[in-house]
Amino acid sequence: MSDFPTELFINGELRPSKSRKTIPQINPATEEQFCAVAAATLEDLEDAVQGAQQAFVTQWRDLTPRKRTDLLFGLAAMIRKNSESLAQLECRNIGKPIADARDEVELGARVFEYYAGAIGKFFGQTIPVGRGGFDFTLRQPMGAVAAIVPWNFPFPIACWKVAPALAAGNTVVLKPASQSPLTAIYLGKLAHEAGLPVGTLQVLPGSGGQIGDALVKHALIRKISFTGSTVVGAHIMELAAHDLKRVSLELGGKSPNIIFADSNVDEAASSSPMSVFANTGQDCCARSRVFVERSVYDRFVEGFVTATKKLVVGDPTDDKTQIGPLVSSAQREISEKFIGEAQGQGRKIACGGKRLNRKGYFLEPTVILEVQPNDRVWREEVFGPVVSIRPFEDETKMLEEVNASPYGLSGSIWTNNLQRALRVARAVESGVLSINSHSSVHLEAPFGGFKQSGIGRDLGMNAMEGYTEVKNVYIAG
């Protein structure tokens, strides 16, 4: 018996799947199963959606803003009270370095605090109209919404979907990834302990193909917020089109890291490895395409490789570890296939590319040079610890290559020329950019992508707006 919840969380209680089927959970650092989680059935899903709809209609929708604020602040406090348990669970479930896991749990608590504080400051407008009278808008909740979250950042992404949806007055059915359901179940339990009404937050671990699709198609689900692959996002969009459900999709990326010669090249080189290798490269924001101005290319590559070789790869429970294992054997094999293909094309492996001589799905951070624009490793999302570096000479041609990608999620620009920084930032087709930095996520600011990187935005007030419908009311004078 585990000391953490492993069952479905429906209508305020932990319960087994009606089929009694479970999903084994493997520790990526040891390759051993450490628990099994209940796998929801379609009957369980129906209970959860009906319960969420009932909670919306009878309780959550009509709670006063003050009461919702107090409850969400209370949930943030519960997250902090249980922060070490949550962090250790995340470390064990997906091999996330414990220092990163602790930071992400803290982010989750701050996300709930942010949206709790926003509730009383979120309102409509009064509008002067040509006919006179009085015209105003209301921001109204949608109803029961579905949040489908990925395995790479399970806890923070669950929080930044659930918190604004609840703050706006919706109820939520949360579907975690099969590989990483444990902190989501824990969040449901904490929400109930914090006093949220029964049914306000439901948690359904289970098959993405079965439970995820059924959630998207369910008549009572009014919106789907999904983070994951572009292929699955397109599938969700297609299913949602049948009854014109609202969707927000945060999908894949192949983000650029652009280094100009007038930047602080040494700082860029020393900091850039973690912009792609953090979370073992399993990050849609990973800056895995590095464009370096030719005159500083050799200097940058030397600094980048030196910094990469110093990264601490190993036991994710060790506070000093920076890079843990990949989430699964299959995910490691995908990265290895990209590396092997690049080697077969004659590309230079500057460092890394090998497995660690130990248990676990570990792979050394890998730097590939001499890549060409049509190489698959340069064009496609690897989702592993693999980076490619290319020189450029002409800014215009470089930007054409940057924007040739079907993705447009994140990226970094390194320059000390303000005019260039603004010019390039306007030109890059991406939803999130950092100048002289690699920071992609700020809970107060919108996060999302252009093109095949998604639709809509998480975080900031944009996310809360995305969980509401705008109603216009006119009163004749």
BANU-880708 format. One line per 2 residues: number of its first residue (from 0); for each residue x, y, z of C-alpha. Coordinates in steps of 0.001 Angstrom, whole numbers. Each point is the difference from the previous one (the first is absolute). Example, Ala and Ser with C-alpha at 12.3 -4.5 7.8 and 13.67 -1.06 7.14 Angstrom:
2
0) 12300:-4500:7800 | 1370:3440:-660
//
This chain:
477
0) 0:0:0 | 1487:3353:-1057
2) 41:3085:2219 | -1418:2132:-2837
4) -3332:-235:-1855 | -121:-2232:-3077
6) -3735:-165:-668 | -2421:2113:-2012
8) -1183:3179:1710 | -3705:419:-720
10) -2616:1958:1937 | 2200:654:2984
12) 1305:-3517:526 | 2716:-2364:-1122
14) -1445:-3049:-1694 | 1262:-2911:-2093
16) -802:-303:-3669 | -3274:-1805:-638
18) 1970:-2460:-2106 | 2597:-362:2779
20) 2667:408:-2680 | 3197:1876:839
22) 2922:1705:-1743 | 3481:-988:1242
24) 2264:2895:949 | 3713:-441:-754
26) 2761:2013:1666 | 2136:1145:-2983
28) 3128:159:2187 | -248:-3650:1071
30) -2137:-1579:-2766 | -2105:-1588:2752
32) -3734:136:639 | -811:1695:3298
34) -3795:191:-105 | -3044:-362:-2253
36) -2665:2641:-615 | -3688:-555:-665
38) -927:184:-3710 | -3308:1784:-509
40) -2757:-1557:-2102 | -2627:1791:-2075
42) -2443:-639:2843 | 2382:1716:2435
44) 308:2896:-2442 | -3764:378:-149
46) -154:186:3809 | 2734:2626:27
48) -1521:2216:-2693 | -3486:-215:1472
50) 1425:836:3432 | 1917:2968:-1394
52) -3106:1299:-1749 | -2062:-388:3191
54) 2637:1831:2030 | 64:2809:-2564
56) -3765:496:-98 | -736:-372:3709
58) 3099:1364:1735 | 3147:1313:-1679
60) -1480:2303:-2663 | -1966:2051:2493
62) 2500:190:2848 | 900:3583:808
64) 3370:1193:-1326 | 1193:376:3575
66) -803:-3628:817 | 1710:-1316:-3137
68) 3024:2157:791 | 261:-1378:3533
70) -305:-3607:-1194 | 2707:343:-2654
72) 2350:1722:2443 | -713:-2907:2333
74) 935:-2473:-2712 | 3276:1856:-612
76) 730:-324:3724 | -746:-3734:-128
78) 2423:-411:-2911 | 2730:1731:2004
80) -747:-2094:3060 | 468:-3168:-2084
82) 2716:1359:-2280 | 2734:-2476:876
84) -2306:-2995:-462 | -1093:1331:-3383
86) 3595:671:-1092 | 1217:-3431:1057
88) -2921:-1593:-1811 | 774:1881:-3221
90) 3669:-945:285 | -887:-3653:351
92) -2745:-66:-2629 | 1840:1650:-2925
94) 3642:254:1102 | -78:3775:411
96) 2975:1334:2004 | -1239:704:3502
98) 1154:3643:-26 | -2068:607:-3141
100) -2966:-1878:1449 | 20:2222:3088
102) 105:3128:-2153 | -2922:-1247:-2074
104) -2160:-763:3040 | 682:3519:1256
106) -1009:1336:-3429 | -3248:-1937:271
108) -791:1613:3354 | 771:3468:-1386
110) -2260:-635:-3004 | -2953:-674:2306
112) 828:3121:2008 | 173:2100:-3167
114) -3419:-1073:-1244 | -1536:131:3469
116) 1057:3646:120 | -1304:621:-3513
118) -3593:-1076:692 | -1103:3321:1465
120) 1781:1960:-2735 | -1501:-1825:-2982
122) -3008:1743:-1474 | -1778:1199:-3122
124) -382:3428:-1554 | -2573:2741:-464
126) -255:1148:-3600 | -1513:3195:-1466
128) -2201:-1002:-2959 | -1556:1977:-2827
130) -3592:-599:1099 | 547:1359:3471
132) -1162:-2116:2873 | 2480:-2019:1988
134) 2198:-2782:-1352 | 2265:-2256:2019
136) 1866:-3306:-288 | 177:-2934:2382
138) 2827:-2546:223 | -1834:-3230:792
140) 1416:-3476:695 | -528:-2706:-2593
142) -901:-2950:2237 | 1865:-3274:351
144) 3336:159:-1851 | 2649:-2635:-707
146) 3699:500:717 | 2279:-2554:-1691
148) 3594:286:1163 | 3316:-1545:-1110
150) 2619:-2088:1766 | 2972:2384:-233
152) -1222:2684:2454 | -2982:-1762:1582
154) -574:2068:3124 | 586:3589:-1130
156) -1933:-417:-3242 | -2914:-1571:1877
158) 14:3019:2319 | 153:2577:-2763
160) -3019:-1566:-1689 | -2074:-794:3079
162) 575:3261:1891 | -1268:2525:-2610
164) -2886:-2287:-957 | -1160:-226:3624
166) 620:3696:598 | -2256:859:-2937
168) -2785:-2120:1522 | 307:-3240:-1968
170) 348:-3526:1343 | 2806:-2189:-1331
172) 522:-3607:-1038 | 3770:-495:46
174) 1499:-2737:-2180 | 3700:-608:813
176) 2334:-1930:-2284 | 147:-3745:637
178) 3725:240:772 | -365:2749:2618
180) -3370:-29:1798 | 1080:34:3640
182) 294:3713:790 | -3279:694:-1840
184) -1854:-2461:2246 | 1707:1587:2999
186) -1166:3450:-1182 | -3600:-1219:-140
188) 271:-1325:3539 | 1501:3287:1236
190) -2740:2020:-1707 | -2626:-1976:1897
192) 1890:421:3282 | 197:3755:-670
194) -3803:109:-87 | -815:181:-3707
196) -3537:-1345:-567 | -360:-3659:-941
198) 382:-440:-3762 | 1742:3312:-630
200) 3261:-1735:-927 | -106:-3576:-1309
202) 3148:-1972:-920 | -123:-2826:-2553
204) 3222:-1880:-722 | -368:-2386:-2893
206) 567:-618:-3682 | 419:3139:-2059
208) -1518:-1640:-3038 | -3087:-1139:1893
210) -540:2455:2874 | 1498:3037:-1711
212) -2081:-466:-3153 | -3171:-650:2002
214) 540:3173:2023 | 434:2059:-3149
216) -3189:-1419:-1511 | -2158:129:3157
218) -3015:2269:-464 | 356:1607:3453
220) 3662:988:-420 | 62:3578:-1236
222) 3716:519:-538 | 3166:-2081:-333
224) 3381:1336:1070 | 2736:-2316:-1238
226) 3795:-25:217 | 1856:-2653:-1951
228) 1095:-981:-3480 | -1091:1784:-3157
230) -1350:-3264:-1443 | -2294:-592:2980
232) -943:3698:103 | -1185:-164:-3602
234) -2017:-3122:848 | -1639:1768:2952
236) -819:3013:-2177 | -1647:-2285:-2545
238) -2110:-1743:2656 | -967:3310:1613
240) -1170:1385:-3334 | -3029:-2307:-46
242) -1811:2146:2572 | 2204:3117:-220
244) 1566:-405:3419 | 2449:2672:1094
246) 3597:-1236:-14 | 3370:1276:1122
248) 3003:-1997:-1155 | 3630:332:1108
250) 1926:-2319:-2268 | 3442:-805:-1376
252) 2971:2242:-628 | 3385:245:-1663
254) 1153:3201:1583 | 2933:2088:-1249
256) 2851:1411:2061 | 1518:2874:-1998
258) 3465:1252:958 | 1271:3259:-1532
260) 3663:987:112 | -743:3173:1980
262) -1481:-1987:2914 | 1739:-1200:3121
264) 1074:-3170:-1806 | 1574:-1665:3023
266) -3139:479:2093 | -2159:-1283:-2833
268) 2227:-3061:-434 | 120:-871:3686
270) -3743:434:586 | -1359:-1478:-3231
272) 486:-3712:804 | -2704:64:2653
274) -2349:1731:-2457 | -173:-3303:-1863
276) 1184:-2697:2429 | -2119:999:3018
278) -2621:-2684:703 | 2253:-2275:-2108
280) -1093:1902:-3109 | -3619:-1095:518
282) -1306:3537:-389 | -1965:1551:-2862
284) 1898:3250:660 | 3435:-1651:-343
286) 2301:2217:-2085 | 1216:-2922:-2091
288) 897:2005:-3132 | 2912:2326:732
290) 866:2646:-2611 | 3396:1625:649
292) 1489:2919:-1936 | 2989:-1349:-1930
294) 2628:2308:1542 | -643:-1357:3525
296) -1045:-3533:-953 | 3164:-1820:1115
298) 155:1934:3263 | -3653:-669:769
300) 223:-3727:-829 | 3058:-428:2213
302) -1761:1680:2928 | -3242:-1893:-595
304) 1713:-3400:-113 | 2105:808:3068
306) -3122:987:1966 | -1868:-3091:-1219
308) 2731:-2336:1201 | -251:1547:3494
310) -3723:-771:379 | -759:-2475:2778
312) -1896:-2967:-1432 | -1192:-2669:2411
314) -2212:-952:2917 | -3025:2344:-40
316) -373:-274:3789 | 3407:1704:465
318) -275:3763:554 | 3049:555:-2228
320) -1411:-1794:-3039 | -866:2263:-2937
322) -975:-2608:-2615 | -1960:-3132:834
324) -1125:-2933:-2177 | -2415:185:-2871
326) -3522:-1001:940 | 114:-3396:-1720
328) 2089:-2408:-2001 | -2011:895:-3101
330) 691:3710:453 | 3737:-691:289
332) -88:-2121:-3152 | -1587:2865:-1935
334) 2894:2282:956 | 2544:-2685:-862
336) -1572:-441:-3420 | 430:3713:-748
338) 3627:-145:1147 | 756:-3133:-2023
340) -1569:1504:-3105 | 2119:3159:364
342) 3128:-2099:398 | -941:-1965:-3104
344) -194:3270:-1925 | 3528:887:1070
346) -965:2644:2551 | 2400:660:2846
348) -924:-1078:3544 | 1888:2556:2098
350) -913:-1718:3283 | -2458:-2453:1517
352) -2189:-2453:-1851 | 559:-2986:2258
354) -1949:-1742:2748 | 1265:179:3563
356) 1444:-3220:1403 | -2750:-411:2578
358) -3647:-969:399 | -2519:2502:-1254
360) -914:1627:-3304 | 2981:2340:-3
362) 1593:1579:-3074 | 2900:2439:-92
364) -826:3541:-1182 | 933:7:-3667
366) 1353:2863:-2150 | -119:-443:-3790
368) 1951:2243:-2407 | 186:385:-3781
370) -3730:-651:-410 | -1809:1088:-3156
372) -3421:1690:-303 | -1697:-3150:-1304
374) 1374:-2323:2694 | -2786:-1553:2029
376) 1761:800:3288 | -18:3689:-1020
378) -3627:74:-1129 | -1905:-2323:2354
380) -679:61:3725 | 2228:-2580:1713
382) -1374:369:3540 | 3259:-1241:1462
384) 3457:1337:943 | 1128:814:-3556
386) 1001:3403:-1412 | 1235:1063:-3442
388) 2150:3089:-659 | 413:1786:-3354
390) 1857:3177:-994 | -1621:2867:-1924
392) 1301:3084:-1780 | -3048:1837:-1302
394) -2759:1061:2414 | -2742:-61:-2615
396) 820:-3510:-1203 | 351:-1215:3592
398) -3470:1308:845 | -1425:-1715:-3067
400) 1457:-3273:1290 | -1298:650:3528
402) -3516:603:-1313 | 70:-2917:-2437
404) -891:-2242:2941 | -3686:-966:317
406) 353:721:3725 | 101:3326:1823
408) -61:-406:3760 | 3032:1535:1663
410) 3551:1209:-574 | 2874:2208:1078
412) 1816:2907:-1652 | 3440:1044:1216
414) 1129:3508:-959 | 975:3245:1704
416) -1342:2072:-2910 | -3462:1231:1029
418) -1133:727:-3550 | 1034:-3486:-1132
420) -1692:-1583:3018 | -3319:1673:-822
422) 318:-631:-3738 | 742:-3698:407
424) -2605:-478:2746 | -2656:1409:-2348
426) 1203:-2212:-2836 | 164:-3357:1807
428) -3306:-1855:-289 | -318:-1167:3596
430) -2402:472:2885 | 2640:415:2721
432) 3453:1584:-375 | 2792:884:2415
434) 2747:2523:-708 | 3338:-725:1684
436) -1797:-2656:2035 | -1514:-3463:-305
438) -3055:552:2193 | -3201:-1181:-1716
440) -2548:-188:2803 | -1249:2866:2151
442) -3268:-771:1739 | -1153:3618:-395
444) 549:-6:-3802 | -1677:-1895:-2867
446) 1633:-3230:-1158 | -733:-1701:-3300
448) 1038:-362:-3606 | -394:1009:-3622
450) -684:-2350:-2925 | 101:-3714:935
452) 1112:813:3546 | -3569:638:984
454) -3069:2161:465 | -858:2152:2998
456) 2074:826:3066 | 700:-1391:3446
458) 961:2225:2948 | -549:3718:524
460) -3455:1512:-221 | -279:-1311:-3557
462) -487:-3501:1413 | -2830:1077:2280
464) -1706:1784:-2890 | 290:-3220:-1996
466) -2185:-1820:2516 | -2901:2432:-394
468) -2591:1002:-2550 | -659:3705:-607
470) -3673:964:249 | -1173:3397:-1183
472) -3112:1536:1642 | -1813:3088:-1274
474) -2590:1854:2068 | -2132:2492:-1863
476) 60:3533:1405
//
